[in-house]
Amino acid sequence: QVRLVESGGGLVQPGGSLRLSCTGSDFIFSNNAMSWYRQGPGKEREFVAYISMSSSIMRYADSVKGRFTISRDNSKNTVYLQMNSLKPGETAVYYCTAPFLKTWGQGTLVSVSS
């Protein structure tokens, strides 16, 4: 019954921004690190960002460092991904996961196009 639900995806122009959200339920959210992954067309799923239980550690893929910011609000059981200066190659389904629980959301589609 562990569940993660992503939201916030959509169509955005190159250089634009989006903020994704992922809300968890039926597990102790604050006891779990959280990550974002993405899978573009014809590509393998790739790591995007990681945040520790209390936000003391954040890590990013080199390709997004400086443009994306991960954050979380444990009182809302929610992790966020702020994405700035989006590139067309970053069109993908973005997924939320709790790595220890090996739980994934359904994904939210981000389309970067003119």
Backbone as CSV, one residue per row, in Angstrom:
resi,resn,N_x,N_y,N_z,CA_x,CA_y,CA_z,C_x,C_y,C_z
1,GLN,0.800,-1.204,0.000,0.000,0.000,0.000,0.846,1.274,0.000
2,VAL,2.168,1.113,0.109,3.052,2.266,-0.019,2.789,2.930,-1.365
3,ARG,2.649,4.233,-1.344,2.249,4.947,-2.545,3.005,6.260,-2.685
4,LEU,3.406,6.561,-3.910,4.007,7.841,-4.262,3.284,8.378,-5.482
5,VAL,2.910,9.643,-5.441,2.172,10.259,-6.525,2.873,11.541,-6.950
6,GLU,3.343,11.559,-8.195,4.006,12.735,-8.746,2.998,13.648,-9.427
7,SER,3.327,14.932,-9.464,2.505,15.899,-10.164,3.371,17.079,-10.579
8,GLY,2.833,17.924,-11.447,3.503,19.147,-11.826,4.128,19.147,-13.204
9,GLY,4.117,18.015,-13.886,4.670,17.963,-15.221,3.790,18.690,-16.225
10,GLY,4.306,18.821,-17.435,3.571,19.495,-18.484,4.492,19.926,-19.599
11,LEU,3.963,20.756,-20.478,4.715,21.283,-21.614,5.353,22.611,-21.230
12,VAL,6.638,22.728,-21.501,7.368,23.947,-21.201,8.339,24.247,-22.341
13,GLN,8.566,25.522,-22.609,9.513,25.910,-23.645,10.947,25.739,-23.173
14,PRO,11.880,25.525,-24.102,13.285,25.496,-23.709,13.651,26.760,-22.924
15,GLY,14.389,26.567,-21.853,14.738,27.667,-20.983,13.733,27.945,-19.888
16,GLY,12.598,27.288,-19.949,11.564,27.486,-18.960,11.784,26.678,-17.704
17,SER,10.828,26.795,-16.788,10.935,26.158,-15.481,9.667,25.403,-15.129
18,LEU,9.827,24.367,-14.338,8.717,23.628,-13.758,9.104,23.203,-12.356
19,ARG,8.097,23.034,-11.529,8.297,22.494,-10.193,7.462,21.234,-10.038
20,LEU,8.132,20.123,-9.821,7.465,18.849,-9.625,7.267,18.573,-8.145
21,SER,6.207,17.850,-7.835,5.928,17.427,-6.471,5.705,15.926,-6.435
22,CYS,6.025,15.323,-5.318,5.760,13.909,-5.099,5.334,13.735,-3.655
23,THR,4.143,13.192,-3.458,3.603,13.003,-2.128,3.497,11.516,-1.815
24,GLY,3.977,11.132,-0.633,3.968,9.744,-0.213,2.910,9.470,0.834
25,SER,2.511,8.218,0.912,1.553,7.805,1.923,1.815,6.356,2.322
26,ASP,1.341,6.001,3.509,1.420,4.639,4.033,2.850,4.163,4.295
27,PHE,3.724,5.087,4.602,5.038,4.784,5.137,5.533,6.004,5.891
28,ILE,6.586,5.810,6.686,7.111,6.929,7.469,8.023,7.740,6.566
29,PHE,7.447,8.772,5.988,8.147,9.563,4.989,9.461,10.131,5.527
30,SER,9.424,10.650,6.746,10.592,11.313,7.311,11.755,10.357,7.575
31,ASN,11.512,9.062,7.602,12.561,8.065,7.822,13.198,7.583,6.524
32,ASN,12.843,8.196,5.418,13.322,7.745,4.124,13.950,8.859,3.324
33,ALA,15.142,8.590,2.819,15.699,9.450,1.786,14.827,9.336,0.538
34,MET,14.877,10.365,-0.304,14.060,10.381,-1.503,14.909,10.783,-2.699
35,SER,14.516,10.287,-3.860,15.235,10.598,-5.087,14.272,10.871,-6.228
36,TRP,14.778,11.612,-7.202,14.112,11.779,-8.485,14.935,11.107,-9.578
37,TYR,14.247,10.409,-10.469,14.828,9.828,-11.667,14.009,10.280,-12.866
38,ARG,14.559,10.085,-14.043,13.808,10.388,-15.253,14.154,9.377,-16.336
39,GLN,13.234,9.214,-17.261,13.446,8.326,-18.390,12.930,9.004,-19.655
40,GLY,13.847,9.366,-20.525,13.491,9.987,-21.784,13.244,8.950,-22.859
41,PRO,12.696,9.379,-23.995,12.410,8.444,-25.089,13.684,7.765,-25.588
42,GLY,13.656,6.446,-25.637,14.795,5.687,-26.107,15.972,5.639,-25.159
43,LYS,15.776,6.033,-23.923,16.870,6.086,-22.966,16.557,5.251,-21.728
44,GLU,17.608,4.905,-21.002,17.446,4.231,-19.728,17.042,5.234,-18.653
45,ARG,16.421,4.734,-17.624,16.111,5.587,-16.492,17.407,6.065,-15.838
46,GLU,17.485,7.352,-15.551,18.701,7.913,-15.001,18.429,8.699,-13.728
47,PHE,19.411,8.701,-12.868,19.354,9.442,-11.627,19.372,10.930,-11.900
48,VAL,18.574,11.681,-11.136,18.527,13.126,-11.249,18.967,13.812,-9.957
49,ALA,18.347,13.442,-8.833,18.634,14.136,-7.581,18.284,13.257,-6.386
50,TYR,18.922,13.554,-5.269,18.752,12.806,-4.022,18.694,13.781,-2.865
51,ILE,17.867,13.448,-1.874,17.816,14.238,-0.652,17.705,13.293,0.541
52,SER,18.482,13.561,1.575,18.480,12.724,2.764,17.258,13.013,3.630
53,MET,17.115,12.245,4.702,15.903,12.298,5.513,15.573,13.689,6.033
54,SER,16.585,14.388,6.488,16.374,15.704,7.085,16.961,16.830,6.241
55,SER,17.181,16.561,4.972,17.667,17.551,4.011,19.108,17.985,4.267
56,SER,19.841,17.215,5.043,21.226,17.575,5.320,22.150,17.283,4.145
57,ILE,21.737,16.376,3.273,22.532,16.025,2.101,21.665,16.098,0.863
58,MET,22.141,16.799,-0.150,21.522,16.811,-1.463,22.580,16.486,-2.499
59,ARG,22.237,15.634,-3.441,23.150,15.271,-4.505,22.415,15.338,-5.827
60,TYR,23.161,15.676,-6.873,22.579,15.864,-8.190,23.424,15.198,-9.260
61,ALA,22.755,14.768,-10.311,23.484,14.379,-11.502,24.245,15.587,-12.041
62,ASP,25.420,15.341,-12.583,26.222,16.443,-13.110,25.466,17.252,-14.162
63,SER,24.630,16.596,-14.929,23.931,17.259,-16.014,22.909,18.285,-15.550
64,VAL,22.457,18.188,-14.304,21.436,19.104,-13.804,21.941,20.016,-12.700
65,LYS,23.138,19.794,-12.236,23.679,20.577,-11.130,23.702,22.059,-11.491
66,GLY,23.211,22.872,-10.582,23.150,24.304,-10.800,21.850,24.778,-11.400
67,ARG,21.067,23.868,-11.954,19.784,24.230,-12.557,18.593,23.643,-11.809
68,PHE,18.771,22.475,-11.220,17.687,21.799,-10.498,17.951,21.880,-9.002
69,THR,16.870,21.948,-8.230,16.966,21.955,-6.782,15.956,20.988,-6.194
70,ILE,16.432,20.058,-5.369,15.550,19.143,-4.671,15.309,19.661,-3.259
71,SER,14.099,19.479,-2.766,13.762,19.879,-1.410,12.658,18.974,-0.893
72,ARG,12.369,19.055,0.395,11.295,18.237,0.943,10.638,18.949,2.102
73,ASP,9.389,18.603,2.329,8.634,19.090,3.471,8.062,17.861,4.158
74,ASN,8.715,17.429,5.218,8.299,16.194,5.877,6.927,16.316,6.529
75,SER,6.530,17.525,6.895,5.204,17.712,7.472,4.105,17.464,6.450
76,LYS,4.453,17.564,5.169,3.504,17.322,4.089,3.775,16.014,3.349
77,ASN,4.753,15.253,3.808,5.137,14.002,3.139,5.408,14.221,1.654
78,THR,6.093,15.307,1.349,6.270,15.708,-0.040,7.719,16.065,-0.342
79,VAL,8.184,15.618,-1.500,9.481,16.008,-2.024,9.248,16.774,-3.325
80,TYR,10.070,17.792,-3.570,9.921,18.667,-4.721,11.163,18.623,-5.595
81,LEU,10.972,18.968,-6.848,12.091,19.173,-7.751,11.828,20.436,-8.553
82,GLN,12.577,21.480,-8.249,12.508,22.717,-9.012,13.478,22.608,-10.176
83,MET,12.967,22.756,-11.385,13.764,22.597,-12.587,13.781,23.921,-13.350
84,ASN,14.952,24.478,-13.517,15.127,25.733,-14.238,15.960,25.509,-15.496
85,SER,15.829,26.427,-16.431,16.605,26.393,-17.672,16.519,25.040,-18.360
86,LEU,15.314,24.563,-18.520,15.104,23.238,-19.085,15.532,23.165,-20.540
87,LYS,16.064,22.019,-20.910,16.567,21.762,-22.253,15.685,20.736,-22.954
88,PRO,15.609,20.782,-24.286,14.786,19.806,-25.005,15.153,18.357,-24.708
89,GLY,16.433,18.079,-24.508,16.873,16.729,-24.211,16.413,16.214,-22.863
90,GLU,15.825,17.085,-22.069,15.337,16.677,-20.756,13.862,16.309,-20.763
91,THR,13.274,16.256,-21.947,11.943,15.691,-22.077,11.973,14.249,-21.578
92,ALA,11.128,13.934,-20.628,11.164,12.619,-20.001,9.983,12.469,-19.064
93,VAL,9.756,11.232,-18.666,8.878,10.972,-17.540,9.731,11.027,-16.287
94,TYR,9.322,11.837,-15.348,10.060,12.019,-14.111,9.398,11.219,-13.003
95,TYR,10.211,10.448,-12.290,9.725,9.538,-11.263,10.301,9.881,-9.899
96,CYS,9.490,9.703,-8.898,9.884,9.830,-7.505,10.103,8.436,-6.925
97,THR,11.097,8.293,-6.053,11.325,7.009,-5.411,11.843,7.173,-3.993
98,ALA,11.510,6.210,-3.153,12.114,6.042,-1.838,13.084,4.885,-1.977
99,PRO,14.379,5.160,-2.136,15.322,4.103,-2.523,15.342,2.885,-1.609
100,PHE,15.267,3.089,-0.303,15.322,1.961,0.612,14.110,1.049,0.449
101,LEU,12.965,1.639,0.180,11.733,0.872,0.028,11.542,0.338,-1.387
102,LYS,12.362,0.797,-2.318,12.257,0.400,-3.724,10.851,0.659,-4.259
103,THR,10.335,1.810,-3.920,8.993,2.212,-4.298,9.056,3.370,-5.285
104,TRP,8.253,3.280,-6.328,8.209,4.291,-7.383,6.808,4.839,-7.548
105,GLY,6.733,6.092,-7.941,5.469,6.660,-8.341,5.150,6.299,-9.778
106,GLN,4.036,6.815,-10.260,3.599,6.524,-11.628,4.314,7.389,-12.662
107,GLY,4.966,8.434,-12.216,5.679,9.342,-13.089,4.825,10.500,-13.551
108,THR,5.492,11.596,-13.894,4.826,12.743,-14.485,5.639,13.194,-15.700
109,LEU,4.958,13.452,-16.801,5.631,13.749,-18.065,6.001,15.217,-18.151
110,VAL,7.263,15.455,-18.460,7.773,16.795,-18.736,8.172,16.845,-20.206
111,SER,7.561,17.750,-20.950,7.871,17.913,-22.370,8.466,19.288,-22.589
112,VAL,9.705,19.324,-23.058,10.412,20.580,-23.296,10.484,20.788,-24.800
113,SER,9.711,21.735,-25.291,9.584,21.926,-26.730,9.086,23.320,-27.040
114,SER,9.486,23.822,-28.214,8.978,25.095,-28.698,7.634,24.942,-29.393
